Amino acid sequence: MAGAVACRVNSRNRTVDGEIQQGEEAAVAYRFWCGECGYKSDWGSESQGERQQIEHYAARHPGTPPGGQVEVNRKDPEGGACLPVVLVAIVLLILLASCRH
């Protein structure tokens, strides 16, 4: 998973070793993983992922405090790295098809 880092964080934006994670939310995408099952939140802001994780725990693991890991994508927060490659491939296919006729 290029550009992604998994680390444990708490609700005060600190990693397990105490490093502060504030000020990065605008340039970084987050995905929260459930510590009890295979659930993963959608990529988005830290607050969106945390909210989804809390809702998941309330619905699927009542009485268990939210836990697990947070996946951080610093390389491409929008998640659209494949889009330019796909568009170039489509254009090349169209060009190849038009040259055959």
KETIZA-988889 format. One line per field, with one value per residue (C-alpha): residue in one letter; residue number from 1; x, y, z. Coordinates in pm, 1 decimal. Each point is the difference from the previous one (the first is absolute). Example, Ala and Ser with C-alpha at 12.3 -4.5 7.8 and 13.67 -1.06 7.14 Angstrom:
BEGIN
r A	S
k 1	2
X 1230.0	137.0
Y -450.0	344.0
Z 780.0	-66.0
This chain:
BEGIN
r M	A	G	A	V	A	C	R	V	N	S	R	N	R	T	V	D	G	E	I	Q	Q	G	E	E	A	A	V	A	Y	R	F	W	C	G	E	C	G	Y	K	S	D	W	G	S	E	S	Q	G	E	R	Q	Q	I	E	H	Y	A	A	R	H	P	G	T	P	P	G	G	Q	V	E	V	N	R	K	D	P	E	G	G	A	C	L	P	V	V	L	V	A	I	V	L	L	I	L	L	A	S	C	R	H
k 1	2	3	4	5	6	7	8	9	10	11	12	13	14	15	16	17	18	19	20	21	22	23	24	25	26	27	28	29	30	31	32	33	34	35	36	37	38	39	40	41	42	43	44	45	46	47	48	49	50	51	52	53	54	55	56	57	58	59	60	61	62	63	64	65	66	67	68	69	70	71	72	73	74	75	76	77	78	79	80	81	82	83	84	85	86	87	88	89	90	91	92	93	94	95	96	97	98	99	100	101
X 0.0	219.5	-25.6	-209.8	104.6	-192.9	38.0	-198.9	-145.6	-226.6	-281.2	236.5	184.7	303.6	172.6	85.3	348.0	-155.5	75.3	-256.3	-187.2	-173.7	9.4	27.0	-369.3	-28.6	282.5	-53.5	-271.3	-87.5	-166.5	-88.5	20.1	-212.0	199.6	-268.4	-83.8	101.6	-197.0	175.8	-142.4	0.8	301.9	-61.0	81.1	106.2	-326.2	-210.3	187.6	-21.9	-375.7	-47.0	203.9	-207.2	-324.4	134.5	93.9	-338.8	-180.4	226.1	191.4	-221.7	176.2	346.9	203.1	114.0	347.8	210.0	231.3	-2.6	136.0	150.2	40.6	243.3	88.3	-341.0	-275.3	-253.8	66.5	-3.6	350.2	-129.2	-229.2	264.6	137.4	-346.0	-77.9	325.3	-72.8	-350.0	134.3	262.5	-264.8	-214.4	298.8	87.8	-359.5	-23.8	330.2	-124.0	-285.2
Y 0.0	285.7	326.9	-141.8	-42.0	-183.4	124.5	-13.0	333.1	120.0	253.4	288.9	-27.4	-166.0	-316.8	-268.8	151.0	343.5	174.0	271.7	-48.6	339.3	227.7	-283.6	-64.6	220.3	-176.6	-354.1	-263.4	-232.6	-341.6	-155.9	-378.9	-180.6	-179.2	-268.1	-98.0	81.4	325.9	299.9	352.3	191.2	216.3	355.5	251.3	-121.2	115.9	-180.6	-325.9	29.9	62.9	-304.2	-213.9	112.6	-73.3	-343.4	-87.6	115.6	-219.3	-308.3	-3.7	169.3	61.5	-32.1	320.0	79.8	-122.5	-132.8	179.7	313.7	-20.5	327.2	75.4	287.0	-74.0	54.2	111.9	14.0	-363.1	76.0	-114.0	-252.4	239.5	162.6	-341.6	-128.8	311.0	-32.1	-368.2	82.2	271.5	-240.6	-265.4	251.1	104.3	-361.2	-79.3	303.2	-84.8	-347.3	136.2
Z 0.0	-124.7	186.1	282.3	360.9	268.8	356.5	318.5	110.8	273.8	-11.4	77.6	-335.9	156.6	-110.6	254.7	42.7	70.1	-330.1	-77.3	-328.9	-17.2	-304.2	-252.8	-60.4	-311.7	-188.6	128.0	-40.4	287.6	19.5	335.1	46.2	259.5	269.6	36.1	-360.1	-357.8	-31.5	-158.4	-22.3	-327.3	-86.4	116.8	268.1	340.8	158.0	-266.6	55.2	375.7	-22.8	-226.1	238.7	300.0	-187.3	-100.8	358.2	129.4	-254.8	-12.1	329.9	263.7	328.9	-154.3	-22.6	-356.8	-80.4	-282.4	-237.8	-209.6	-352.4	-122.4	-370.3	-46.5	-363.1	-161.1	239.0	-281.7	-93.8	-374.9	-95.2	-255.1	-181.2	-225.5	-97.0	-88.4	-204.8	-197.3	-65.1	-129.8	-231.0	-135.5	-62.9	-186.9	-211.1	-78.6	-95.5	-227.0	-177.3	-93.4	-214.6
